[in-house]
Amino acid sequence: MPYLELSVQCNESEQPRYERALEDVGALSVTLLDADADTGNEHAILEPGVGQTPLWNSLTLTALFPEETDALALLAALDAFDPGLDWLQTSFRKIEDQDWERVWLDQFQPMRFGKRTWIVPWNQALPAAADTPEAAVIRLDPGLAFGSGTHPTTALCLRWLDGLAGQGRLEGVRMLDFGCGSGILALAALKLGAASAVGVDNDPQALLATQDNAVRNDVGERLQAYLPAAEPVARYPVVVANILASALDALAQTLAARVAPGGRIALSGILQGQEQALMDRYTSWFDFLNIETGDDWMRIDGVRR
């Protein structure tokens, strides 16, 4: 189906603010382009690697929204989110979905998180370092739901899971991926030694993506996915919730109740400045709360009392 594409130019220092605003109002994807490059060259398009920032002085950000999105209402929402940004030069166009899918497939490269965890697109060969018995490789279609590993929130959780595996804390356990999206975190846990995983998401399309990815990664029988209302109530040694800070706050009691005594939790989707309120909220149930950062995003992890 077609999409509404928004394009806006900014300088490198303001790029995180523009990207944050676009994500906040519901952008399906955000791509960066060197504003000084030949716009006819598709290879100028780039999503920087995890932990990297673009080196260009002038950038063009393109964001995709559902076709039916009202452009004027979208501009009003962006201005309300960050009135200090200049949205006057924003342009819009309708594009077909094959345009952005090709960009994702072209730009999504194999990525390593921690010591063992690799995310590799379906259409690419394994890098030599990932083609070993010790590597935990997740094959992913970047066109399916949120969570290809390229976003800092996902990367923070993948590194945390890789670290748990290095401590032997994933071996043979059952884990919960709350807000599973593409299922990438549950898949990583299974590849790193977890016995089984449960994914929960309020988007039926995300559940389909999770189940499809599980089958393609030969772990279909070990991963179940549910809408929140259908989720079986249980306690898990490992819980990951990569959602927004507002949802982490609202669901604090629910998430705390899902973690077994002595179990580990990781909370991500937290922007800098939002972490202290969540630390205060979760300290009622968790000890050893720790913060890790990735770009403008943060992960909080802790141990259930």
Buried (B, 14 or more C-beta within 10 A) or exposed (E): EEBBBBBBBBEBEBBBBBBBBBBBBEBBBBBBBBBEBEEEEEEBBBBEEBEEEBEBEBBBBBBBBEEEBEEEEBBEBBBEBBEEBEBEEBEBEEBEEEEBEEBBBBBBEBBBBBEBBBBBBEEEEBBEEBEEEEBBBBBBBBBBBBBBBBBBBBBBBBBBBBBBBEEEBBEEBBBBBBBBBBBBBBBBBBBBBBEBBBBBBEBEEBBBBBBBBBEBBEBEEBBBBBEEEEBEEEBBBBBBBBBBBEBBBEBBEEBBBBBBEEBBBBBBBBBEEBBEEBBEBBEEBBEEBEBBEBBBBBBBBBBBE
